[in-house]
């Protein structure tokens, strides 16, 4: 064993002896960068929510079906279909004026409208009558009907005299030239007194381009 003097000489000869103390390294963990300097609240770190939003999957909100809206849409579609079907049937009905015979065009238009509007099954147009009648000239139409329907049809014709180019209306032994109903003489029979049919006479001129309904 070397003495104290010998040991000093050895150190001087060999050189300075460097003694290093072991340094404990800080373990690195996947979350180490989040906890430098001690534990921290994740929610307080800047940008953490944005980072999460960028990596977390986004779940789409489920589609919400409005049952009431669907029922309403279906109902409207059904109503439109019914209206279109009714319009087609009305157009077909008004164009079918063969029963009127060769009446004037405006008579056929107005007569067709009235027949379809009040669902009249039996009508009469051109026919031989007394010399004072408008039937032989194609300027009159008869609508065979019951009391209630006849009342409504006759009033419709009176209300639209100008548009339909109507001269007068006879119904149940009364006549109307546009100034109210007036009684007529008894002609001897229900048919001659127009009890079962409405008689509509027209002017020898066209009416409005668009005919109003009742």
C-alpha positions in Angstrom: 0.0 0.0 0.0 1.3 3.4 -0.9 1.9 6.0 1.9 0.3 9.3 1.8 3.3 10.9 0.1 3.5 8.2 -2.5 -0.2 8.5 -3.3 0.2 12.2 -3.8 3.1 11.6 -6.1 1.1 9.1 -8.1 -1.7 11.6 -8.6 0.7 14.2 -9.7 2.3 11.8 -12.1 -0.7 10.2 -13.7 -2.7 13.5 -13.8 -5.8 14.7 -12.2 -8.2 12.1 -11.2 -11.7 13.0 -12.3 -14.4 11.6 -10.2 -18.0 11.9 -11.6 -21.0 11.3 -9.5 -23.8 9.4 -11.3 -26.6 11.7 -12.4 -30.1 10.3 -12.3 -31.7 10.9 -15.6 -35.3 11.9 -15.9 -37.3 9.1 -17.5 -39.0 10.0 -20.7 -42.5 8.8 -21.1 -45.1 9.4 -23.8 -46.8 11.9 -21.6 -43.6 13.5 -20.3 -44.0 16.6 -22.4 -47.3 17.2 -20.8 -45.9 17.0 -17.2 -42.7 18.9 -17.4 -42.2 20.8 -14.2 -44.6 18.7 -12.3 -48.2 17.6 -12.7 -50.5 20.0 -14.6 -54.2 20.2 -15.4 -54.7 19.1 -19.0 -57.6 21.4 -19.4 -55.4 24.4 -18.6 -52.9 23.8 -21.3 -53.3 26.0 -24.4 -54.4 24.2 -27.5 -55.4 20.9 -25.9 -59.0 21.2 -27.0 -58.1 22.0 -30.5 -55.7 19.1 -30.6 -58.4 16.7 -29.3 -60.8 18.0 -31.9 -58.4 17.3 -34.7 -57.8 13.7 -33.7 -61.1 12.6 -32.2 -63.7 11.2 -34.6 -66.7 13.4 -35.3 -70.1 11.7 -34.8 -72.7 13.1 -37.2 -76.1 14.0 -35.6 -78.8 11.6 -36.6 -81.3 12.8 -39.2 -84.5 14.0 -37.6 -87.7 13.1 -39.6 -90.6 15.5 -39.1 -93.6 13.1 -39.2 -96.1 16.0 -39.3 -94.3 17.6 -42.2 -94.3 14.3 -44.2 -98.0 13.8 -43.5 -98.8 17.4 -44.6 -96.7 17.0 -47.8 -98.5 13.7 -48.6 -101.9 15.4 -48.0 -101.0 18.3 -50.2 -99.9 16.0 -53.0 -103.2 14.1 -52.8 -105.2 17.3 -52.9 -103.2 18.5 -55.9 -103.9 15.2 -57.7 -107.6 15.5 -57.0 -107.7 19.1 -58.2 -105.9 18.1 -61.4 -108.2 15.2 -62.0 -111.3 17.5 -61.4 -109.9 20.1 -63.8 -109.4 17.5 -66.5 -113.0 16.2 -65.9 -114.4 19.7 -66.0 -112.6 20.4 -69.3 -113.8 17.2 -70.8 -117.4 17.9 -69.6 -117.5 21.4 -70.9 -116.2 20.4 -74.3 -118.9 17.7 -74.7 -121.7 19.8 -76.1 -123.0 17.4 -78.7 -126.4 17.3 -77.0 -126.9 21.1 -77.6 -126.8 20.6 -81.4 -125.5 23.4 -83.6 -125.8 26.2 -81.1 -123.7 29.4 -81.3 -120.1 29.0 -79.9 -120.7 31.3 -76.9 -123.9 29.4 -76.2 -122.1 26.1 -76.2 -119.4 27.5 -73.8 -121.8 29.0 -71.3 -124.2 26.1 -71.6 -121.4 23.6 -71.1 -120.2 25.4 -68.0 -123.7 25.4 -66.5 -124.3 21.8 -67.3 -121.1 20.7 -65.7 -121.3 23.1 -62.8 -124.6 21.7 -61.7 -124.2 18.1 -63.0 -127.2 18.2 -65.4 -127.8 15.0 -67.2 -130.4 16.1 -69.7 -130.1 19.3 -71.8 -131.7 20.6 -75.0 -130.4 23.1 -77.5 -131.4 23.6 -81.1 -135.0 22.5 -81.6 -138.1 23.6 -83.4 -140.3 25.8 -81.3 -142.7 28.7 -81.8 -141.5 31.5 -83.9 -140.7 33.6 -80.8 -138.3 31.0 -79.4 -134.5 31.3 -79.5 -134.1 27.5 -79.8 -134.3 27.2 -83.6 -131.6 29.9 -84.0 -129.1 28.1 -81.7 -129.5 30.8 -79.0 -131.2 28.9 -76.2 -130.5 25.9 -73.9 -132.8 24.0 -71.6 -131.6 22.2 -68.4 -133.9 19.5 -67.0 -133.4 19.5 -63.2 -135.0 19.3 -59.8 -136.2 22.3 -57.8 -133.1 22.9 -55.6 -130.6 22.5 -58.4 -132.8 24.5 -60.8 -132.9 27.4 -58.3 -129.1 27.4 -58.0 -128.6 27.2 -61.8 -131.1 29.9 -62.6 -129.5 32.2 -60.1 -126.0 31.5 -61.4 -127.2 32.4 -64.9 -128.8 35.6 -63.7 -125.6 36.6 -61.7 -123.5 36.1 -64.8 -125.8 37.5 -67.5 -123.2 40.0 -68.9 -120.3 37.5 -69.0 -122.4 34.7 -70.5 -124.2 37.0 -72.9 -127.6 35.9 -71.5 -130.7 37.7 -72.6 -133.2 36.2 -70.1 -133.8 33.2 -67.9 -137.2 31.4 -67.4 -137.8 29.0 -64.4 -141.0 27.8 -62.8 -143.3 30.3 -64.6 -141.1 33.3 -63.9 -138.8 35.3 -66.1 -135.7 37.4 -65.3 -134.1 39.8 -67.8 -131.6 41.0 -65.2 -134.0 43.2 -63.2 -135.5 40.7 -60.9 -138.0 37.8 -61.3 -141.4 38.5 -62.8 -144.4 36.1 -63.0 -145.5 34.8 -66.3 -148.9 33.7 -67.6 -150.0 30.2 -67.2 -149.2 28.4 -70.5 -151.3 25.3 -69.7 -148.7 22.7 -68.7 -145.7 22.0 -66.5 -143.4 21.9 -69.5 -144.7 25.1 -71.0 -144.4 26.8 -67.6 -140.8 25.6 -67.3 -141.5 23.8 -64.0 -139.1 20.9 -64.6 -136.4 22.7 -66.6 -134.5 26.0 -66.7 -134.6 27.9 -70.0 -131.7 30.2 -70.8 -131.8 32.5 -73.9 -128.7 34.2 -75.2 -127.9 37.4 -77.1 -126.7 37.2 -80.7 -123.2 38.2 -79.6 -120.4 36.6 -77.8 -119.8 36.9 -74.1 -116.6 37.3 -72.0 -113.5 35.5 -73.1 -113.2 34.0 -69.6 -116.4 32.7 -68.0 -116.7 32.8 -64.2 -118.0 29.8 -62.4 -120.7 29.8 -59.8 
